[in-house]
Amino acid sequence: GTTMLTCFESPVFKCYQIFNDEVVATFTATAPSPQRDFYHLQVLKDKIIWRSWRITSRNEAEKYSPTQLVESFSGFKQNEQLRGQIRHIMGENIVRFCDCVVKGQLDFLPRMPPSILKRIINFVNAEDIVNLGRSCKSIFEICNSDDVWRAVYCRYHKEPPNKVVRELAEKYGWKRVFFTNKLKLQLLIRRLRLDRGQPAGDEAANDKINNVASGKTPTLMDSQSQHPQKAYLRGFSSLES
């Protein structure tokens, strides 16, 4: 419990008003059939609260009152009866989650404000951003946002994005443009010119692509290990409509 409280007292969390609420997580579940009892589990910063409601017919409802058990973090480790109830009703994964919170091993990253996550992502290479986006739904949305990949594009190229790049990104998204090779960028530019009713000759497209690809050609390769990630490249460089 002391370890967890120390985490919540972090100056960074206080500065950005993270975990201002006492509740870390809440879970609800109904007892397995044939029972219909309702259960509510609340994990706070320093204790765990287990509530239950007996679901019966109207004639018997007055016989039963909701029950509540409040257990400290240290007590939760030793309370096998409570752990067994949670395991039976909600599953072993919820018990493991509670154990992690008690040890101070909380999934802090998904709980960060999007603005903080985007600042962290600014220091992550392209391949790792793709991997990070697979961790959970909330982080996936941030890791695939246009403003994140615009920043990545600017980081990998010496020149700021020109008009053609901005137009391509507006239509196809910055992530798609970033993971597109030179040949497919030519096809995109031709398609863009045709949409405008302009000629799409090879010479004009080549002039444009030379301006677009003036920086480093991005690939899904770890710049440190130099091991190409072909599976990612196939998945994110596809430009088929």
Biotite code that builds the C-alpha atoms (Angstrom):
import biotite.structure as struc

atoms = struc.array([
    struc.Atom([0.000, 0.000, 0.000], chain_id="A", res_id=1, res_name="GLY", atom_name="CA", element="C"),
    struc.Atom([2.846, 2.393, 0.789], chain_id="A", res_id=2, res_name="THR", atom_name="CA", element="C"),
    struc.Atom([4.420, 1.764, -2.628], chain_id="A", res_id=3, res_name="THR", atom_name="CA", element="C"),
    struc.Atom([1.187, 2.608, -4.401], chain_id="A", res_id=4, res_name="MET", atom_name="CA", element="C"),
    struc.Atom([0.607, 5.784, -2.398], chain_id="A", res_id=5, res_name="LEU", atom_name="CA", element="C"),
    struc.Atom([4.152, 6.890, -3.224], chain_id="A", res_id=6, res_name="THR", atom_name="CA", element="C"),
    struc.Atom([3.338, 6.505, -6.929], chain_id="A", res_id=7, res_name="CYS", atom_name="CA", element="C"),
    struc.Atom([0.214, 8.637, -6.606], chain_id="A", res_id=8, res_name="PHE", atom_name="CA", element="C"),
    struc.Atom([2.174, 11.337, -4.776], chain_id="A", res_id=9, res_name="GLU", atom_name="CA", element="C"),
    struc.Atom([4.486, 11.793, -7.778], chain_id="A", res_id=10, res_name="SER", atom_name="CA", element="C"),
    struc.Atom([5.033, 15.507, -8.592], chain_id="A", res_id=11, res_name="PRO", atom_name="CA", element="C"),
    struc.Atom([4.363, 14.728, -12.272], chain_id="A", res_id=12, res_name="VAL", atom_name="CA", element="C"),
    struc.Atom([0.932, 13.291, -11.464], chain_id="A", res_id=13, res_name="PHE", atom_name="CA", element="C"),
    struc.Atom([0.130, 16.279, -9.261], chain_id="A", res_id=14, res_name="LYS", atom_name="CA", element="C"),
    struc.Atom([1.285, 18.766, -11.897], chain_id="A", res_id=15, res_name="CYS", atom_name="CA", element="C"),
    struc.Atom([-0.923, 17.295, -14.630], chain_id="A", res_id=16, res_name="TYR", atom_name="CA", element="C"),
    struc.Atom([-3.765, 16.399, -12.228], chain_id="A", res_id=17, res_name="GLN", atom_name="CA", element="C"),
    struc.Atom([-3.575, 12.668, -12.917], chain_id="A", res_id=18, res_name="ILE", atom_name="CA", element="C"),
    struc.Atom([-5.321, 10.332, -10.451], chain_id="A", res_id=19, res_name="PHE", atom_name="CA", element="C"),
    struc.Atom([-7.080, 13.159, -8.625], chain_id="A", res_id=20, res_name="ASN", atom_name="CA", element="C"),
    struc.Atom([-9.969, 10.746, -8.099], chain_id="A", res_id=21, res_name="ASP", atom_name="CA", element="C"),
    struc.Atom([-9.539, 8.214, -5.308], chain_id="A", res_id=22, res_name="GLU", atom_name="CA", element="C"),
    struc.Atom([-10.873, 5.422, -7.535], chain_id="A", res_id=23, res_name="VAL", atom_name="CA", element="C"),
    struc.Atom([-8.236, 3.567, -9.554], chain_id="A", res_id=24, res_name="VAL", atom_name="CA", element="C"),
    struc.Atom([-10.594, 1.042, -11.185], chain_id="A", res_id=25, res_name="ALA", atom_name="CA", element="C"),
    struc.Atom([-14.161, -0.250, -10.940], chain_id="A", res_id=26, res_name="THR", atom_name="CA", element="C"),
    struc.Atom([-15.520, -3.655, -11.978], chain_id="A", res_id=27, res_name="PHE", atom_name="CA", element="C"),
    struc.Atom([-19.053, -5.069, -11.950], chain_id="A", res_id=28, res_name="THR", atom_name="CA", element="C"),
    struc.Atom([-20.337, -8.584, -12.588], chain_id="A", res_id=29, res_name="ALA", atom_name="CA", element="C"),
    struc.Atom([-23.291, -10.883, -12.095], chain_id="A", res_id=30, res_name="THR", atom_name="CA", element="C"),
    struc.Atom([-22.878, -14.207, -10.347], chain_id="A", res_id=31, res_name="ALA", atom_name="CA", element="C"),
    struc.Atom([-22.778, -17.307, -12.562], chain_id="A", res_id=32, res_name="PRO", atom_name="CA", element="C"),
    struc.Atom([-26.096, -19.029, -13.266], chain_id="A", res_id=33, res_name="SER", atom_name="CA", element="C"),
    struc.Atom([-28.364, -19.999, -11.609], chain_id="A", res_id=34, res_name="PRO", atom_name="CA", element="C"),
    struc.Atom([-27.635, -17.142, -9.192], chain_id="A", res_id=35, res_name="GLN", atom_name="CA", element="C"),
    struc.Atom([-28.381, -13.556, -10.202], chain_id="A", res_id=36, res_name="ARG", atom_name="CA", element="C"),
    struc.Atom([-26.559, -11.675, -7.450], chain_id="A", res_id=37, res_name="ASP", atom_name="CA", element="C"),
    struc.Atom([-24.793, -8.458, -8.457], chain_id="A", res_id=38, res_name="PHE", atom_name="CA", element="C"),
    struc.Atom([-21.209, -7.644, -7.416], chain_id="A", res_id=39, res_name="TYR", atom_name="CA", element="C"),
    struc.Atom([-19.245, -4.395, -7.448], chain_id="A", res_id=40, res_name="HIS", atom_name="CA", element="C"),
    struc.Atom([-15.475, -4.127, -6.948], chain_id="A", res_id=41, res_name="LEU", atom_name="CA", element="C"),
    struc.Atom([-13.754, -0.787, -6.371], chain_id="A", res_id=42, res_name="GLN", atom_name="CA", element="C"),
    struc.Atom([-9.986, -0.441, -6.234], chain_id="A", res_id=43, res_name="VAL", atom_name="CA", element="C"),
    struc.Atom([-8.957, 2.772, -4.479], chain_id="A", res_id=44, res_name="LEU", atom_name="CA", element="C"),
    struc.Atom([-5.529, 4.248, -3.871], chain_id="A", res_id=45, res_name="LYS", atom_name="CA", element="C"),
    struc.Atom([-5.106, 2.475, -0.540], chain_id="A", res_id=46, res_name="ASP", atom_name="CA", element="C"),
    struc.Atom([-7.918, -0.075, -0.180], chain_id="A", res_id=47, res_name="LYS", atom_name="CA", element="C"),
    struc.Atom([-10.267, -2.449, -1.971], chain_id="A", res_id=48, res_name="ILE", atom_name="CA", element="C"),
    struc.Atom([-14.056, -2.383, -1.556], chain_id="A", res_id=49, res_name="ILE", atom_name="CA", element="C"),
    struc.Atom([-16.173, -5.441, -2.388], chain_id="A", res_id=50, res_name="TRP", atom_name="CA", element="C"),
    struc.Atom([-19.973, -4.985, -2.500], chain_id="A", res_id=51, res_name="ARG", atom_name="CA", element="C"),
    struc.Atom([-22.728, -7.474, -3.248], chain_id="A", res_id=52, res_name="SER", atom_name="CA", element="C"),
    struc.Atom([-26.490, -7.293, -3.766], chain_id="A", res_id=53, res_name="TRP", atom_name="CA", element="C"),
    struc.Atom([-28.669, -10.352, -3.371], chain_id="A", res_id=54, res_name="ARG", atom_name="CA", element="C"),
    struc.Atom([-31.121, -10.561, -6.275], chain_id="A", res_id=55, res_name="ILE", atom_name="CA", element="C"),
    struc.Atom([-34.329, -12.341, -5.238], chain_id="A", res_id=56, res_name="THR", atom_name="CA", element="C"),
    struc.Atom([-38.053, -12.194, -5.824], chain_id="A", res_id=57, res_name="SER", atom_name="CA", element="C"),
    struc.Atom([-39.947, -9.190, -4.492], chain_id="A", res_id=58, res_name="ARG", atom_name="CA", element="C"),
    struc.Atom([-41.379, -11.191, -1.619], chain_id="A", res_id=59, res_name="ASN", atom_name="CA", element="C"),
    struc.Atom([-37.897, -12.041, -0.304], chain_id="A", res_id=60, res_name="GLU", atom_name="CA", element="C"),
    struc.Atom([-36.156, -8.742, -1.047], chain_id="A", res_id=61, res_name="ALA", atom_name="CA", element="C"),
    struc.Atom([-36.672, -7.357, 2.465], chain_id="A", res_id=62, res_name="GLU", atom_name="CA", element="C"),
    struc.Atom([-34.785, -10.280, 4.009], chain_id="A", res_id=63, res_name="LYS", atom_name="CA", element="C"),
    struc.Atom([-31.468, -9.318, 2.425], chain_id="A", res_id=64, res_name="TYR", atom_name="CA", element="C"),
    struc.Atom([-29.399, -6.149, 2.587], chain_id="A", res_id=65, res_name="SER", atom_name="CA", element="C"),
    struc.Atom([-26.408, -5.189, 0.430], chain_id="A", res_id=66, res_name="PRO", atom_name="CA", element="C"),
    struc.Atom([-23.085, -6.225, 1.931], chain_id="A", res_id=67, res_name="THR", atom_name="CA", element="C"),
    struc.Atom([-19.800, -4.361, 1.842], chain_id="A", res_id=68, res_name="GLN", atom_name="CA", element="C"),
    struc.Atom([-16.279, -5.431, 2.727], chain_id="A", res_id=69, res_name="LEU", atom_name="CA", element="C"),
    struc.Atom([-13.444, -2.900, 2.924], chain_id="A", res_id=70, res_name="VAL", atom_name="CA", element="C"),
    struc.Atom([-9.937, -4.344, 2.904], chain_id="A", res_id=71, res_name="GLU", atom_name="CA", element="C"),
    struc.Atom([-6.573, -2.592, 3.063], chain_id="A", res_id=72, res_name="SER", atom_name="CA", element="C"),
    struc.Atom([-3.905, -3.488, 0.510], chain_id="A", res_id=73, res_name="PHE", atom_name="CA", element="C"),
    struc.Atom([-1.926, -5.421, 3.089], chain_id="A", res_id=74, res_name="SER", atom_name="CA", element="C"),
    struc.Atom([-5.060, -7.238, 4.229], chain_id="A", res_id=75, res_name="GLY", atom_name="CA", element="C"),
    struc.Atom([-6.063, -8.119, 0.677], chain_id="A", res_id=76, res_name="PHE", atom_name="CA", element="C"),
    struc.Atom([-2.885, -10.162, 0.240], chain_id="A", res_id=77, res_name="LYS", atom_name="CA", element="C"),
    struc.Atom([-3.895, -12.397, 3.158], chain_id="A", res_id=78, res_name="GLN", atom_name="CA", element="C"),
    struc.Atom([-7.675, -12.504, 2.697], chain_id="A", res_id=79, res_name="ASN", atom_name="CA", element="C"),
    struc.Atom([-8.096, -15.768, 0.788], chain_id="A", res_id=80, res_name="GLU", atom_name="CA", element="C"),
    struc.Atom([-11.873, -15.716, 1.182], chain_id="A", res_id=81, res_name="GLN", atom_name="CA", element="C"),
    struc.Atom([-12.191, -12.331, -0.541], chain_id="A", res_id=82, res_name="LEU", atom_name="CA", element="C"),
    struc.Atom([-9.683, -13.297, -3.212], chain_id="A", res_id=83, res_name="ARG", atom_name="CA", element="C"),
    struc.Atom([-11.631, -16.504, -3.826], chain_id="A", res_id=84, res_name="GLY", atom_name="CA", element="C"),
    struc.Atom([-14.923, -14.632, -4.217], chain_id="A", res_id=85, res_name="GLN", atom_name="CA", element="C"),
    struc.Atom([-13.438, -12.186, -6.707], chain_id="A", res_id=86, res_name="ILE", atom_name="CA", element="C"),
    struc.Atom([-11.818, -15.058, -8.599], chain_id="A", res_id=87, res_name="ARG", atom_name="CA", element="C"),
    struc.Atom([-15.105, -16.985, -8.758], chain_id="A", res_id=88, res_name="HIS", atom_name="CA", element="C"),
    struc.Atom([-17.259, -14.029, -9.815], chain_id="A", res_id=89, res_name="ILE", atom_name="CA", element="C"),
    struc.Atom([-14.901, -11.921, -11.957], chain_id="A", res_id=90, res_name="MET", atom_name="CA", element="C"),
    struc.Atom([-12.033, -14.200, -12.884], chain_id="A", res_id=91, res_name="GLY", atom_name="CA", element="C"),
    struc.Atom([-8.364, -14.704, -12.122], chain_id="A", res_id=92, res_name="GLU", atom_name="CA", element="C"),
    struc.Atom([-7.327, -11.746, -14.282], chain_id="A", res_id=93, res_name="ASN", atom_name="CA", element="C"),
    struc.Atom([-9.120, -9.306, -11.939], chain_id="A", res_id=94, res_name="ILE", atom_name="CA", element="C"),
    struc.Atom([-7.352, -10.816, -8.930], chain_id="A", res_id=95, res_name="VAL", atom_name="CA", element="C"),
    struc.Atom([-4.024, -10.385, -10.732], chain_id="A", res_id=96, res_name="ARG", atom_name="CA", element="C"),
    struc.Atom([-4.924, -6.779, -11.535], chain_id="A", res_id=97, res_name="PHE", atom_name="CA", element="C"),
    struc.Atom([-5.611, -6.089, -7.848], chain_id="A", res_id=98, res_name="CYS", atom_name="CA", element="C"),
    struc.Atom([-2.304, -7.729, -6.903], chain_id="A", res_id=99, res_name="ASP", atom_name="CA", element="C"),
    struc.Atom([-0.474, -5.480, -9.377], chain_id="A", res_id=100, res_name="CYS", atom_name="CA", element="C"),
    struc.Atom([-2.127, -2.348, -7.976], chain_id="A", res_id=101, res_name="VAL", atom_name="CA", element="C"),
    struc.Atom([-1.197, -3.412, -4.445], chain_id="A", res_id=102, res_name="VAL", atom_name="CA", element="C"),
    struc.Atom([2.439, -3.758, -5.583], chain_id="A", res_id=103, res_name="LYS", atom_name="CA", element="C"),
    struc.Atom([2.381, -0.361, -7.321], chain_id="A", res_id=104, res_name="GLY", atom_name="CA", element="C"),
    struc.Atom([2.444, -1.946, -10.778], chain_id="A", res_id=105, res_name="GLN", atom_name="CA", element="C"),
    struc.Atom([-0.346, 0.031, -12.395], chain_id="A", res_id=106, res_name="LEU", atom_name="CA", element="C"),
    struc.Atom([-0.796, 0.622, -16.136], chain_id="A", res_id=107, res_name="ASP", atom_name="CA", element="C"),
    struc.Atom([-0.043, 4.329, -15.901], chain_id="A", res_id=108, res_name="PHE", atom_name="CA", element="C"),
    struc.Atom([0.429, 5.048, -19.620], chain_id="A", res_id=109, res_name="LEU", atom_name="CA", element="C"),
    struc.Atom([-3.200, 4.624, -20.792], chain_id="A", res_id=110, res_name="PRO", atom_name="CA", element="C"),
    struc.Atom([-4.316, 6.849, -17.922], chain_id="A", res_id=111, res_name="ARG", atom_name="CA", element="C"),
    struc.Atom([-2.168, 9.782, -19.006], chain_id="A", res_id=112, res_name="MET", atom_name="CA", element="C"),
    struc.Atom([-3.848, 12.760, -20.728], chain_id="A", res_id=113, res_name="PRO", atom_name="CA", element="C"),
    struc.Atom([-3.500, 12.629, -24.549], chain_id="A", res_id=114, res_name="PRO", atom_name="CA", element="C"),
    struc.Atom([-1.341, 15.763, -24.524], chain_id="A", res_id=115, res_name="SER", atom_name="CA", element="C"),
    struc.Atom([1.235, 14.040, -22.286], chain_id="A", res_id=116, res_name="ILE", atom_name="CA", element="C"),
    struc.Atom([1.180, 10.858, -24.356], chain_id="A", res_id=117, res_name="LEU", atom_name="CA", element="C"),
    struc.Atom([1.837, 12.827, -27.538], chain_id="A", res_id=118, res_name="LYS", atom_name="CA", element="C"),
    struc.Atom([4.826, 14.512, -25.932], chain_id="A", res_id=119, res_name="ARG", atom_name="CA", element="C"),
    struc.Atom([6.192, 11.095, -24.959], chain_id="A", res_id=120, res_name="ILE", atom_name="CA", element="C"),
    struc.Atom([5.617, 9.749, -28.483], chain_id="A", res_id=121, res_name="ILE", atom_name="CA", element="C"),
    struc.Atom([7.727, 12.589, -29.878], chain_id="A", res_id=122, res_name="ASN", atom_name="CA", element="C"),
    struc.Atom([10.771, 10.711, -28.538], chain_id="A", res_id=123, res_name="PHE", atom_name="CA", element="C"),
    struc.Atom([9.739, 7.310, -29.959], chain_id="A", res_id=124, res_name="VAL", atom_name="CA", element="C"),
    struc.Atom([10.829, 6.030, -33.373], chain_id="A", res_id=125, res_name="ASN", atom_name="CA", element="C"),
    struc.Atom([8.295, 5.097, -36.049], chain_id="A", res_id=126, res_name="ALA", atom_name="CA", element="C"),
    struc.Atom([8.447, 1.339, -35.569], chain_id="A", res_id=127, res_name="GLU", atom_name="CA", element="C"),
    struc.Atom([7.949, 1.596, -31.819], chain_id="A", res_id=128, res_name="ASP", atom_name="CA", element="C"),
    struc.Atom([4.967, 3.933, -32.282], chain_id="A", res_id=129, res_name="ILE", atom_name="CA", element="C"),
    struc.Atom([3.305, 1.195, -34.340], chain_id="A", res_id=130, res_name="VAL", atom_name="CA", element="C"),
    struc.Atom([4.074, -1.370, -31.631], chain_id="A", res_id=131, res_name="ASN", atom_name="CA", element="C"),
    struc.Atom([2.890, 0.973, -28.864], chain_id="A", res_id=132, res_name="LEU", atom_name="CA", element="C"),
    struc.Atom([-0.417, 1.460, -30.663], chain_id="A", res_id=133, res_name="GLY", atom_name="CA", element="C"),
    struc.Atom([-1.157, -2.241, -30.227], chain_id="A", res_id=134, res_name="ARG", atom_name="CA", element="C"),
    struc.Atom([-1.145, -2.059, -26.432], chain_id="A", res_id=135, res_name="SER", atom_name="CA", element="C"),
    struc.Atom([-4.726, -0.836, -25.907], chain_id="A", res_id=136, res_name="CYS", atom_name="CA", element="C"),
    struc.Atom([-7.576, 0.984, -27.634], chain_id="A", res_id=137, res_name="LYS", atom_name="CA", element="C"),
    struc.Atom([-6.984, 4.429, -26.125], chain_id="A", res_id=138, res_name="SER", atom_name="CA", element="C"),
    struc.Atom([-3.281, 4.429, -27.016], chain_id="A", res_id=139, res_name="ILE", atom_name="CA", element="C"),
    struc.Atom([-4.078, 3.029, -30.480], chain_id="A", res_id=140, res_name="PHE", atom_name="CA", element="C"),
    struc.Atom([-6.220, 6.083, -31.234], chain_id="A", res_id=141, res_name="GLU", atom_name="CA", element="C"),
    struc.Atom([-3.454, 8.460, -30.175], chain_id="A", res_id=142, res_name="ILE", atom_name="CA", element="C"),
    struc.Atom([-0.686, 6.549, -31.972], chain_id="A", res_id=143, res_name="CYS", atom_name="CA", element="C"),
    struc.Atom([-2.713, 6.685, -35.197], chain_id="A", res_id=144, res_name="ASN", atom_name="CA", element="C"),
    struc.Atom([-3.729, 10.332, -34.971], chain_id="A", res_id=145, res_name="SER", atom_name="CA", element="C"),
    struc.Atom([-2.789, 12.669, -37.802], chain_id="A", res_id=146, res_name="ASP", atom_name="CA", element="C"),
    struc.Atom([-0.951, 15.208, -35.665], chain_id="A", res_id=147, res_name="ASP", atom_name="CA", element="C"),
    struc.Atom([1.322, 12.489, -34.229], chain_id="A", res_id=148, res_name="VAL", atom_name="CA", element="C"),
    struc.Atom([2.348, 11.267, -37.682], chain_id="A", res_id=149, res_name="TRP", atom_name="CA", element="C"),
    struc.Atom([2.770, 14.782, -39.012], chain_id="A", res_id=150, res_name="ARG", atom_name="CA", element="C"),
    struc.Atom([5.304, 15.337, -36.233], chain_id="A", res_id=151, res_name="ALA", atom_name="CA", element="C"),
    struc.Atom([6.982, 12.018, -37.122], chain_id="A", res_id=152, res_name="VAL", atom_name="CA", element="C"),
    struc.Atom([7.182, 13.037, -40.781], chain_id="A", res_id=153, res_name="TYR", atom_name="CA", element="C"),
    struc.Atom([8.808, 16.359, -39.887], chain_id="A", res_id=154, res_name="CYS", atom_name="CA", element="C"),
    struc.Atom([11.254, 14.557, -37.595], chain_id="A", res_id=155, res_name="ARG", atom_name="CA", element="C"),
    struc.Atom([12.424, 12.223, -40.385], chain_id="A", res_id=156, res_name="TYR", atom_name="CA", element="C"),
    struc.Atom([12.693, 14.873, -43.128], chain_id="A", res_id=157, res_name="HIS", atom_name="CA", element="C"),
    struc.Atom([15.053, 17.817, -43.277], chain_id="A", res_id=158, res_name="LYS", atom_name="CA", element="C"),
    struc.Atom([12.621, 20.114, -45.060], chain_id="A", res_id=159, res_name="GLU", atom_name="CA", element="C"),
    struc.Atom([9.160, 21.036, -43.772], chain_id="A", res_id=160, res_name="PRO", atom_name="CA", element="C"),
    struc.Atom([6.307, 19.383, -45.703], chain_id="A", res_id=161, res_name="PRO", atom_name="CA", element="C"),
    struc.Atom([5.581, 21.225, -48.936], chain_id="A", res_id=162, res_name="ASN", atom_name="CA", element="C"),
    struc.Atom([2.196, 21.880, -50.481], chain_id="A", res_id=163, res_name="LYS", atom_name="CA", element="C"),
    struc.Atom([2.042, 18.547, -52.313], chain_id="A", res_id=164, res_name="VAL", atom_name="CA", element="C"),
    struc.Atom([2.811, 16.573, -49.149], chain_id="A", res_id=165, res_name="VAL", atom_name="CA", element="C"),
    struc.Atom([0.208, 18.504, -47.180], chain_id="A", res_id=166, res_name="ARG", atom_name="CA", element="C"),
    struc.Atom([-2.418, 17.844, -49.842], chain_id="A", res_id=167, res_name="GLU", atom_name="CA", element="C"),
    struc.Atom([-1.580, 14.147, -49.953], chain_id="A", res_id=168, res_name="LEU", atom_name="CA", element="C"),
    struc.Atom([-1.714, 13.965, -46.156], chain_id="A", res_id=169, res_name="ALA", atom_name="CA", element="C"),
    struc.Atom([-5.056, 15.747, -46.086], chain_id="A", res_id=170, res_name="GLU", atom_name="CA", element="C"),
    struc.Atom([-6.492, 13.145, -48.449], chain_id="A", res_id=171, res_name="LYS", atom_name="CA", element="C"),
    struc.Atom([-4.741, 9.959, -47.286], chain_id="A", res_id=172, res_name="TYR", atom_name="CA", element="C"),
    struc.Atom([-3.490, 10.790, -43.785], chain_id="A", res_id=173, res_name="GLY", atom_name="CA", element="C"),
    struc.Atom([0.030, 11.537, -42.540], chain_id="A", res_id=174, res_name="TRP", atom_name="CA", element="C"),
    struc.Atom([0.728, 7.976, -41.480], chain_id="A", res_id=175, res_name="LYS", atom_name="CA", element="C"),
    struc.Atom([-0.053, 6.612, -44.932], chain_id="A", res_id=176, res_name="ARG", atom_name="CA", element="C"),
    struc.Atom([2.126, 9.222, -46.620], chain_id="A", res_id=177, res_name="VAL", atom_name="CA", element="C"),
    struc.Atom([4.978, 8.555, -44.189], chain_id="A", res_id=178, res_name="PHE", atom_name="CA", element="C"),
    struc.Atom([5.078, 4.811, -44.909], chain_id="A", res_id=179, res_name="PHE", atom_name="CA", element="C"),
    struc.Atom([4.742, 5.193, -48.682], chain_id="A", res_id=180, res_name="THR", atom_name="CA", element="C"),
    struc.Atom([7.739, 4.514, -50.919], chain_id="A", res_id=181, res_name="ASN", atom_name="CA", element="C"),
    struc.Atom([8.769, 6.800, -53.777], chain_id="A", res_id=182, res_name="LYS", atom_name="CA", element="C"),
    struc.Atom([7.087, 4.814, -56.556], chain_id="A", res_id=183, res_name="LEU", atom_name="CA", element="C"),
    struc.Atom([3.722, 4.755, -54.839], chain_id="A", res_id=184, res_name="LYS", atom_name="CA", element="C"),
    struc.Atom([4.017, 8.445, -54.010], chain_id="A", res_id=185, res_name="LEU", atom_name="CA", element="C"),
    struc.Atom([4.281, 9.045, -57.762], chain_id="A", res_id=186, res_name="GLN", atom_name="CA", element="C"),
    struc.Atom([1.041, 7.132, -58.254], chain_id="A", res_id=187, res_name="LEU", atom_name="CA", element="C"),
    struc.Atom([-0.611, 9.160, -55.519], chain_id="A", res_id=188, res_name="LEU", atom_name="CA", element="C"),
    struc.Atom([0.482, 12.448, -57.062], chain_id="A", res_id=189, res_name="ILE", atom_name="CA", element="C"),
    struc.Atom([-0.816, 11.405, -60.469], chain_id="A", res_id=190, res_name="ARG", atom_name="CA", element="C"),
    struc.Atom([-4.139, 10.480, -58.884], chain_id="A", res_id=191, res_name="ARG", atom_name="CA", element="C"),
    struc.Atom([-4.241, 13.817, -57.071], chain_id="A", res_id=192, res_name="LEU", atom_name="CA", element="C"),
    struc.Atom([-3.584, 15.735, -60.307], chain_id="A", res_id=193, res_name="ARG", atom_name="CA", element="C"),
    struc.Atom([-6.251, 13.772, -62.173], chain_id="A", res_id=194, res_name="LEU", atom_name="CA", element="C"),
    struc.Atom([-8.751, 14.542, -59.430], chain_id="A", res_id=195, res_name="ASP", atom_name="CA", element="C"),
    struc.Atom([-8.041, 18.230, -60.033], chain_id="A", res_id=196, res_name="ARG", atom_name="CA", element="C"),
    struc.Atom([-8.408, 17.846, -63.803], chain_id="A", res_id=197, res_name="GLY", atom_name="CA", element="C"),
    struc.Atom([-4.698, 18.528, -64.360], chain_id="A", res_id=198, res_name="GLN", atom_name="CA", element="C"),
    struc.Atom([-2.345, 16.581, -66.664], chain_id="A", res_id=199, res_name="PRO", atom_name="CA", element="C"),
    struc.Atom([-0.519, 13.778, -64.856], chain_id="A", res_id=200, res_name="ALA", atom_name="CA", element="C"),
    struc.Atom([2.547, 13.326, -67.031], chain_id="A", res_id=201, res_name="GLY", atom_name="CA", element="C"),
    struc.Atom([5.602, 11.424, -65.749], chain_id="A", res_id=202, res_name="ASP", atom_name="CA", element="C"),
    struc.Atom([7.834, 14.497, -65.879], chain_id="A", res_id=203, res_name="GLU", atom_name="CA", element="C"),
    struc.Atom([5.500, 16.574, -63.736], chain_id="A", res_id=204, res_name="ALA", atom_name="CA", element="C"),
    struc.Atom([5.027, 13.743, -61.270], chain_id="A", res_id=205, res_name="ALA", atom_name="CA", element="C"),
    struc.Atom([8.764, 13.124, -61.025], chain_id="A", res_id=206, res_name="ASN", atom_name="CA", element="C"),
    struc.Atom([9.411, 16.792, -60.311], chain_id="A", res_id=207, res_name="ASP", atom_name="CA", element="C"),
    struc.Atom([6.873, 16.674, -57.522], chain_id="A", res_id=208, res_name="LYS", atom_name="CA", element="C"),
    struc.Atom([8.154, 13.439, -56.061], chain_id="A", res_id=209, res_name="ILE", atom_name="CA", element="C"),
    struc.Atom([11.710, 14.735, -55.944], chain_id="A", res_id=210, res_name="ASN", atom_name="CA", element="C"),
    struc.Atom([10.467, 17.585, -53.791], chain_id="A", res_id=211, res_name="ASN", atom_name="CA", element="C"),
    struc.Atom([8.367, 15.286, -51.630], chain_id="A", res_id=212, res_name="VAL", atom_name="CA", element="C"),
    struc.Atom([11.163, 12.766, -51.054], chain_id="A", res_id=213, res_name="ALA", atom_name="CA", element="C"),
    struc.Atom([13.856, 15.329, -50.342], chain_id="A", res_id=214, res_name="SER", atom_name="CA", element="C"),
    struc.Atom([14.288, 13.957, -46.813], chain_id="A", res_id=215, res_name="GLY", atom_name="CA", element="C"),
    struc.Atom([15.091, 10.503, -45.531], chain_id="A", res_id=216, res_name="LYS", atom_name="CA", element="C"),
    struc.Atom([12.859, 7.819, -47.012], chain_id="A", res_id=217, res_name="THR", atom_name="CA", element="C"),
    struc.Atom([11.084, 6.282, -44.021], chain_id="A", res_id=218, res_name="PRO", atom_name="CA", element="C"),
    struc.Atom([10.878, 2.551, -43.492], chain_id="A", res_id=219, res_name="THR", atom_name="CA", element="C"),
    struc.Atom([9.647, 0.500, -40.591], chain_id="A", res_id=220, res_name="LEU", atom_name="CA", element="C"),
    struc.Atom([13.167, -0.282, -39.454], chain_id="A", res_id=221, res_name="MET", atom_name="CA", element="C"),
    struc.Atom([14.660, 0.203, -36.039], chain_id="A", res_id=222, res_name="ASP", atom_name="CA", element="C"),
    struc.Atom([17.451, 2.715, -36.567], chain_id="A", res_id=223, res_name="SER", atom_name="CA", element="C"),
    struc.Atom([19.446, 1.087, -33.787], chain_id="A", res_id=224, res_name="GLN", atom_name="CA", element="C"),
    struc.Atom([19.116, -2.599, -34.627], chain_id="A", res_id=225, res_name="SER", atom_name="CA", element="C"),
    struc.Atom([18.752, -2.145, -38.421], chain_id="A", res_id=226, res_name="GLN", atom_name="CA", element="C"),
    struc.Atom([16.347, -5.087, -38.624], chain_id="A", res_id=227, res_name="HIS", atom_name="CA", element="C"),
    struc.Atom([13.575, -4.378, -41.189], chain_id="A", res_id=228, res_name="PRO", atom_name="CA", element="C"),
    struc.Atom([10.026, -5.121, -40.149], chain_id="A", res_id=229, res_name="GLN", atom_name="CA", element="C"),
    struc.Atom([8.631, -6.423, -43.443], chain_id="A", res_id=230, res_name="LYS", atom_name="CA", element="C"),
    struc.Atom([5.276, -7.390, -42.004], chain_id="A", res_id=231, res_name="ALA", atom_name="CA", element="C"),
    struc.Atom([4.615, -3.843, -40.825], chain_id="A", res_id=232, res_name="TYR", atom_name="CA", element="C"),
    struc.Atom([5.870, -2.402, -44.102], chain_id="A", res_id=233, res_name="LEU", atom_name="CA", element="C"),
    struc.Atom([3.434, -4.525, -46.096], chain_id="A", res_id=234, res_name="ARG", atom_name="CA", element="C"),
    struc.Atom([0.607, -3.513, -43.819], chain_id="A", res_id=235, res_name="GLY", atom_name="CA", element="C"),
    struc.Atom([1.170, 0.233, -43.683], chain_id="A", res_id=236, res_name="PHE", atom_name="CA", element="C"),
    struc.Atom([2.537, 1.071, -47.139], chain_id="A", res_id=237, res_name="SER", atom_name="CA", element="C"),
    struc.Atom([-0.443, -0.295, -49.064], chain_id="A", res_id=238, res_name="SER", atom_name="CA", element="C"),
    struc.Atom([-2.037, 2.429, -51.145], chain_id="A", res_id=239, res_name="LEU", atom_name="CA", element="C"),
    struc.Atom([-4.713, 0.433, -52.886], chain_id="A", res_id=240, res_name="GLU", atom_name="CA", element="C"),
    struc.Atom([-8.028, 2.188, -52.737], chain_id="A", res_id=241, res_name="SER", atom_name="CA", element="C"),
])
